[in-house]
Every structure is written in C-alpha cells, then in structure tokens.
C-alpha cells in the first residue's frame, strides 16, 4: 500500500492530510499458482517427503507449557458428555470416523488443531479429562499419525496442534501405555519436520504465523531442538514482517484473525517461559502493535466490531485475552495500512473501513465492505455491519453466509445493486476497489474523515465518496455520501443507489411522520435521531450475527435514489437527543 505525502502527526498521534491507499489488485491465485499449490500437497505423499520426516524419536518433552487462555465451557461440557460440538455441529466422540470425515470445514479445523484440549482442561481435572483426550488422540493417530494428508497435515493446523500438545501434555501423555506415548511423540517429531519444509509455503497472515510458531515450540520442547529453534525464529520473524502491518493490523484485515494471531504469539511466549527463556524481541514488539490495532476496532461495549466476516466475542473473554498478553496500550485511532479509522468523542465511537478489501490470494472469505462504518454510544451499538460470514453456526444456509459478505450487508452505499468489489463463484474476491483516497483532519470542534473508492468507476463511471464528521461532544455524527463522475465509463441514464445503515438488534426504531427521519431508542433510554436529505428513507428488515455465530433479526435504515451521469449527493445526520 502506498501513501501520498502526509502532514506531520499532531499531538494526538493522528496524521492529518491526504493519503492514497492501494492494494495490488483483487485477483486470486492464478492457474499456475493453483497448480503449484496442488502439486505441493500431492508431493506430501511422495517417498521423498516421507524421507524428510524420518529422524530420531523423542522419548519425552523437556517440560510442559501453560496455556494462558480459558476455553469454551459449552464445548468442554459436551466433551465430558461424549460429544464433540463446534458451531452447532455435534458428533458422538465414538463416531467421528476421522479417516473418512463427513463433517464441515470448521468442525474439522477445530478437531485437527486440538484446540479442544483447552476447552476440556477448562471444565475438568486431568484425572477426568485424560481418558477423553487420549481416546480422541488414539483416533487421530490411527487415522493421520503416519499418513500425510490434507487437511490434517496442513501446516497451520500442525502449528496449532504442536502448541496445544505441549501446553496440554498432561491430558495426552499421562498414559502408562508406552506404545501410545511413543506414537504421540513420534507424530509430534514428524509434524515438526513437516512444518520446517512447508511453513513458508503457507498463505501469509495468521496461517503462516501459526505454522512458524509450531516450529519454534517443537524446537523448545523436543530434546536437542536448538537448531530448530534458530530456524523457527528466523521463519517467524519473516512471517511477522510479511503478515503484520507496521500499524499492527493483519494482512487478512479481519479483527478476529488479528485476535487469533495475538493468542498464537501469547501461547508461544508462554512456551518460552516454560523453558525459562525470553521470546525474541520481535514477538513482544509485534504483540504491542497488534493489541493497539485490535483495541482500535473495539466499541464501547469492549468487544470487536464486525469486519471481514468476523463477529463480536464476549467482552470478558476479550478482556482476559488482552490481559494475558501483558500489553497495556491505548486504542489505535488511525491504522493507515490495516485500513480502519476510529473517531471518538464523549461516549460515541465510529469505526470506518477506509481501505480496499484483502487480497484474494491471502484470504478466500473477504468482504466487499469498503467505506462501511459502525457507530456506538457507550456500551450500546447503534449502526453495525451484518458480519459473521466466517463465524456462523453450521445450520445456516450457504447462501446466507455468502450474502453476509456483500456490500449490501454492510453500512455503506451500493450502486446499481452490485458489490463494490466482486465476489466470484469460487468464493474469492474479484475486481473492484483498488484505491481508497483518504483525508483526515482534527480540530477542537470535530474530527473529520473524507474517503473515496474506485470500486464502481470501471463499470458505472462513478466513484463513491463518504464524509464523516464527529462533533467534539460526540452528540452529532454528520455524514455525506456522494457519487462523482470518474473514469471513462459513462452509463446512459441513471444508476440506482442504496445507502444502508444496519441497526443493532437492541435499537428500537420508528419513522417520523414526514418520512424523512427516524427515532432510535437505545437500552437505558438514550434517544438518537436520524435525518437524511437527498434520498427516500425506509425501514426494512435486516440481520446481525451475534457472538455465538447465530443470525439475529434486526432492522435497517435504507436510503434510495437515482444517480444521473453527473452524480448525486446524500447528506445525513445521527444526533443524540438525550
């Protein structure tokens, strides 16, 4: 991403002035890339790769690390009852049939990562949990311990698996069955060798960070692992430099992906602590930047806004994760590379997506959300994005999941009933937004952001410019959406536009008698007024995905109009009446 020259940062750390945020295009993997990726995975099954996995069999781990995080109680209780449950999909532990799996991708990733060990350890003692963990481990070893396959041997899953195995070793290595223990340790050593050969071929972002964390953790915990630690630390440094922006954001642009990376690095640091060693400086420095960026996309209810398919999590869980990092920092108000802008005054917070979507080759579940925003007043959300495309429970139809990724599922403008960035049939993002021009200014009276994107220029000859102005007291958020002629395309006649403001399920909304305004009642009695000029206002049904991945019915304010070839402008206002 490239920036135009900017004005010096003010005392509050906000860089004022104009910048141009670019990405390298929305194309996904080329045909040659896809073939190379397929050949790489086929190579896992060749005799040469199996030779790479040969080596000494460790007899034990040097020590046991602590898992600094608490697991999911509901999933843990299900394990105690003999059931494996992930996002509403539940299977009997004895009928998982790992060798011929029929479960969903999300279910399989949780199972193969062994993150469920955290859930189990959070609800029971080692004496009660070990037999359950060992039974599941035996199933996995029998199906995948010797056979290299996808997805079980995917590098990011092996990285996570090693972190969880060394953190919860008492649950999986307490057996007196020496053959079983040997099989587990042998699989661990083979997995570490597999990771050394494949970690750098893992997609950038959280996946590559997970893979290299696994290499380092294996080196720390398997006797004689110093050379592997050195290799792993170098690989992890590369992964962090390539996957984490200078402002602390993650390349996939999803807040829950950033949270995941924060937890991975915190687990790795705990593994160093178990060996009474300090993690490399880059780990701590990166964690500090990441936590500031994460807090920057949190609302007043102390949990995440909904971007790139994510959804909120329980505020206590988020607070515990931040506390475990040991990082104390303020929310980042402006992330130039990650792309989120935070406006705050009084009890009001507005968060704007001011960057192109993530590259398709980095993430296959990106959302067309450019210039969408969310708004909250204290602990109450007002304007939201539908969110949750990557966090939905299993029973939700695929069509709805895909719909949650569209521009219409976000609080922004859509033109010609189309997405600002195309969502292709294979799920990747196509052509659309490649540039966002951003201008931010701060004064004693207000904070102002003006941003525009080129997502509709090629097809419809219009660019979308959005302006947000938050008054110093936080009682007024003024907005303007403009469609401006741009590029060579000139569509005859007008193009219909729609501006959506999806509302939190906790907001009660009623239209005023003139049909141009609405009253929003928040929990606790706070009242906000919404008024618009330049478009027709309606109140329609909407949906919001909650922290449990469940779609919840809600409503949305919808502005509609027609943009002639010369463009159109709509102004609107959210005002706190009491």
N, C-alpha and C positions, 0 to 999 in steps of 0.2 A: 504494500500500500504506500502510495506516495503522497506527500503533503506539499501544498504551496507554502511559501514563506509565511510565517505566522508572527504575530505581535508578541512581545515578551509577556511571560506569565505575570498575572497580577499577584497581589499578596496572598490571595486565597488559593493559589496554585492553578487557577483556570487560565488557559492560554486563550486570549481573545484574538479574534481576527478570522480570516477566511482560510479554509483548507480544502483540498480535494482528496477524497478517499477513494482509492481504486482497488480493484482486485483483478486477477489475471484472466477473467472470463468464467462463464458458468459451465463450461463443458465438463463432462465426466471423463472417465477413463477412455482412452482411445481403444480401437480394436486391438492394436499391438500391445497396449498395456493390459487389456483383459486377457489376451492370450498368454502374456508373460506371467500374469498372476496365476492363471490356471496351470501353466506348466510348473510353476514353483510348487504349487500344492501337490501336483502329481509326483514331483521329484521327492516329496517326503516319503513316498512308498518305495523308492528305489533302493537297491542294495548299498549304493554309495552313501545315502543319507543314514541308513541303519549302521553303517560302519562308523559314521561320525558320532553316533550315540553310544558307542562302546567305551568302556572305561572302568575305573575302579568302582566297587560298590561300597558306599559308606556304611559303617556299622551303627552309627548313631549321629544325632545332631549335636553340635557343640553346646548349645543352650536353647532356651525357649524364649521367644519374644513375647511382649504384651501386645494385645490388640487394644488400642486406645479408644475404641468406639463401642457403643452399645448396639446390640442387634435389634431386629424386628420381633417384638414379643408374640404377635399373632402367628408369624411363620414358625417361630420357635415352639410355640404350644402345639401347632399342627404336627411338627416332627415328633414331639412326645406322644402324640396320639396315633403315630404310624402313618401320617400323611405328609406329602411334600406339596406345599402350596405357594404359588407365585402369581401375583396379579390376577387373582380369581380363578386360576387354573390349578386344580388339585388332583393329585395322583396318589395311589397307595404305594408306600415305600417298597413293597414286595412285587409290584407290577410295573416298575419303571421301564423294564426291557431296554437297557441302555444301548445294547448292540444294534437294535432296530428301532430307534427312537421315533415316536409319533407326536411328541409334544412340540409346543411352539418355540420360536427362537428365543424369546425372553426367558421362558422356563428352562430351556437348555443352557443358556448362558449362565443363569444363576446356579444351576446344578453343577456345571463343569468348572465354574470359578471356585467352588467350595466356600462361597461367601455365607452359605447356610450354616457353616460351623460357628460363625459369630452369633447367628440367631439362636442356635442350640445352646451355646455356652451362656447366653444371657438369661435363660429361663430354668436352668437346672444345674446340678452338680456334675463333676466329672464322673462320679460313680454311675449316675443315671444316664448321662449323655454319651459316654464312651461306647456302650454297646450299639447305640443307634448310629453313631458316627462310623464305627468300624464296619457295621453291616453295609452302609452305603459305600464306604471306601472299598470293600471287597467287591461290590458290584462294579464299581468304576474300574478297578484294577483288572478285573476279569475281562471287561469289555474293551478297555482302552489303554491299559498299562503297557502292553507290548506292541499294540497295533497303532501306528501313527495314522491319524485320520482327522478329517475336518468335520465339525468344528472343535472337537475335543482337544486337538493339539494346536489350535490357533494360538499364535504367540502371545496375544494379550491375555487370553484365558490361562495360559500356562504361567504368565507372570503373576496374575492374581492368585492362582492356585498355590504357588510357592509361598507367597506372602501369608496366605491363610493357613497353609500347612505348618509353617514354622511358628505362627502365632498361636495355633491351637493344637500343637503336637500332643499334649496330654490326652486329647479326645481321640486321636487316631493312632497313637503309638504306645498306648498303655497295655496292650495285649501281651500275654505270655506266649502267644503263638509266634515263634521265631521266624517261621516261613512267611507269615503275613507281614511281620515287621520288615523283613528283608525285601519283600516285594514293594512295599511302600517306599522305602529308602532308595531302592533301585529305580523306581519310577521317577522319584524326585531328581536323582542324578541324571537320568536320561532326559528329563524335561529341561534341566539346566543347560545341557549340551545342545539340545534342540533350539533353545532360546538364543544361545550365542550365535547360531547360524542364521536365525530368522528375524531377530528383533528389529534390525534396521530395515527390513522389508515390510514391516507393519505400517499401516497408514499413520500419518502424522496425527498428533493430538493425544488424547487420553490413552488410546490403544498402544502407541509406541512407548509412552511413559510407563504404562503397566508392564510391558514386556521387559524393559531395561531394569525396572525395579525388581522384577523377579530374578534377573541375572545377578544383581548385586546381593539380594537376600540369600540366594543359594550360595554365593561365594562366602558370605559371612557365617553361614550356619553349617556348611558341609566342611569337615576337616580338610585342610590343605587347599582352601579356596582363595588364598591371597591373590594369585594371578587372575582368577575370575573376578574378584572384586575390582581390580585395576581396570580390566576390560569393561566391566559393567559400569563403573563410574564414568569412564570416558564416553561410553554409549549413552548413559543417562544425561550427561552434560549436553551432548549433541541433541538428544531428543527434547530437552527443555528449551534449548536455544531455538530450535526449529518449530516447536509446538506451542510455546508460550510467548505472547507478545511482550514488548517492553513494558506495557502498562499492566501486565498481569493477567490479561484475558487469554482464553484458549482458542486455538485456530478454528475449532468447530463452532464457536460463537454461542454455545449453549451453556447457560449458567449451571445447569445440573451436571454437565460434562466437566466444567471447571471445579465444581464441588467434588466430583469423583476423583479428579486429579489431585486435589488438595488432600483427600483422605488417603490416596495411594502414597503420596510423599510422606505423610504423617506416619503411616504404618511402617514405611521404610526407615524413617528416623528412629522409630521405636525398636526396630531390628538392630540398628547401630547401637542403641543404648543398651540392649541386652548383651552386647559384646563389649560394653564399656568403651565405646568408641564414638567419636563425633562424626556426624554426617558431613559430607563435603559442603563447603560454604555456599555453593550454588543452590543447594537444596533449601537452606534456610532463607536465602535472599529471594528465591523464587516464590516460596511459600508466603512471604510477607507481601509481595506484589499481588499474588493471587487472592489472598484474603481481602485486601483493599478493593480489588476489582469486584469480587463477589459481593461484598457489602454494598458496593455502588449500585447493584441491581436489586437490592432488598427494599421493601416498602416499610412503612411504619409499623406493620404487624410483625416485623423482624423475620420475614421469610421472603423467598425468591419471587420475582416477577416471572411471567410466563413467556419465555422466548425460545425459539428453535426447538419446539416440541416438548419443552420441559413444563413442569408444574410446581406449585409451592410444596414445601415439606413442612412438617410441624415445627413451629418456632423453637420449641425446647430442643428438638433434635438438632436443628441448625446451630443453636447456641452451644450445645455440647460439642459439636464438631469444631466450631471456631475455638472454643476453649482448649480443646485437645491440641490444637496447633501451637498454642502458646503465643500466638501473634496478637498484638494489641495495636490496632490502627484505625483510622477513620475511613469512612466510605469514599471510594474514588468518585469524584464528581464528573470527571471527563476522561473517557478512555478513547484516545484518538485512533488506536489500531483495532482494539476489540470492537469498538463502534457504538458503545452505549453512552448516552448523555444523561446526566442526572441534574434535575432542577429541584431545589428545596428551599422553602421559606415557611416560617411558622411551623405548623403541623402538616403542611402539604408537600407531597413529593410527586414529581412527574419524571418518568423514565422514557427516553426516546431511543429507538433503533435508528442510528444515523450512519449506517454502513451497508454495503452490498451483502447479500446472503453468503454463507460459507461456500467454498469451492466444492463442486460435486465430487471431485476426486478425494476429498478429505472426509466428507460425510454424505451418506445417502439418504438422510431424512431431514434435510434442510427445509426451512420455511421461507415463503415469499413475504417477508414482514417489513421491508424497508419503509421507514418513516412512520411506523406504528408507534403508539405510546401507551403507557399505563399511568393512572392517576390514583393517589390515595390521600386520605385525610386521617392522620394519626394511625390507629390500628384498623381503620376501615378502608377497604379498597372501593374505588368508585368506577373507574374505567379500567378494563382488563383486556387481555387477548384470550381467545378461547383456550389455547395452549394444549399440552398433554399428548400430542401425537405420538411421542415415544414412551409415554408412561401409562397408557390405557390398560384397563383390565382386559382379560382375554376375550370376554363375551362381546366386546364392542365390534361392530362390523368393520371390515377393512375400508369400506367406502367412507365411513365417518372419520376414520383415522387419517385417510388421505385428505379429506375435506378440511381437517384442522390445520393443515399445512398451507392452505391457500391464503392469498391476500385478504379475501373476504372474511377469514376467521380472525383477522387482526384489526385493531382500531386504527384504521387508516383509510385512504382513498383507493377505490378500484375504478378503472376506466375501461369502458367497452366490455364490461362483465368478464374481465380477464385478469390473470395474475400479473403482478409487476415483474416477476421472474417465473418463467415457465416451469411447471412440474411435469416431467416426462413420464411415459407409461411405465418405465422400469423403476420409478421412484426417485430418480436423481433430478437435480435442478438443471434446467436448460438455459436458454438465452433470456436476457432481461437486464436487470440492473448491473452495470459495471462501474458506474461512478456515482458518488454522492458528494455534492459540494456543500460545505458546512461553514456557517459563520456564527460565532458565539460572542456575545458581549454581556458584560456585567456592570451594572451601575448601582447606586444606592437605592434607586427606586424599583429596579426589576432585574430579572435575568432573562435574556432573550436568545433564542436559537432560531436560525433560519437555515433550512436544509432543502436540497432538491435532489431528485434522482432521475436517471435517464431510462427507466425501465419501459416506458411507453413510447419513447422517441422513434425507434426504428419502425414500429408497427403503426402507430397512430399519429406521429408527428407532434406530440405534446409531452412536455416534461411536467413532473409534479413537484411543486414547491410547498413546503409546510413551514409555518412560523408558529412558535410557541413563546409566549411572554408570561412569566410568572411574577406577579407583583410581590414587593418586598414582604408584605404581611402574610402572603400565602392565601389570601382570600379570593384572588382572581387569577384564573388561567385563561388568557386570551389566545385564540388560535386563528389561523388563516390558511386555507388550502387553495392554491392557485394552479391552474393548468395553463401552461405557457407554450406558444408555438416554438418548435425546435426541430433541428434536423431537416432532412429533405422530404420526408413523407408528409403528405397533405391529404388527409381523408376528406372526400367530398361530404358535405353535410356535417352534422354534429355527431359527437360521441357521448353516449350516456355515461354519467359518473355516479358513484355511490360512495358516501363517506359514512363509515360505521364507527360507533362508539359502543362496544360491548360492555355491559354493566355487570358488576359483581352481583351474585345471587342475593346478597344481603341488602341490596339497594331496592327501595320501593320507588317506582317511577309513575308519574301521572302527567299527562299533557295538559297544557293550559288551554283556555277557551279559544285563544286566537290561533292555535295550531302551530305557532312558531317557537314555542318554548316548552320546557318540561320542568317539573319539580322532582328533585331526588331526595328522598328521606333515608338517612343512614341510621344504623343501630345507635342507640343513645340519644337520638333526637336531632342530630345535626341536619340542617337543610342546605342543599345546594340547588341553584337554579342553572338551567341550561337554556341558552337562546342562540339562534342562528339566523343569518341573513344571506340570501343568495341561493337558497335551495329549499325544497319542501321537506318538512320534518315528519317522520312517522316513528312509532314504537313497535318493534317486531320481536318475535321470539329469538332466543339465542341459546348458547350452551357454553358452559365453562367446566374445565376438568379440574377436579379438586386434588388434594394431596394424596388421596388413595387411588388416583387414576380413574375415578368414576365421573362420567359426564353429568353435570347438574344443570337443570333448566334455569335459564335466566332470560333477561331481555336486553335489547339493544336500541340505542337511538340511531336512526337511519336518515341521512340527508341525501336526496336525489335531485339530479338536474341534468341539463344538457349542455355540453361544451361545444360551441361552434369552432370553426377552424381558427378563429382568433383567440380562443381560450376562454376561461371562466375563473371567477374568484368567489369563494365562500368564506365568510367570517363567522366565528362562533365564540361563545364565552361560557365558562363554568365559574359561577360566582357563589361564594359561601354566604348564605343569608343569615345563618345563625349557628 
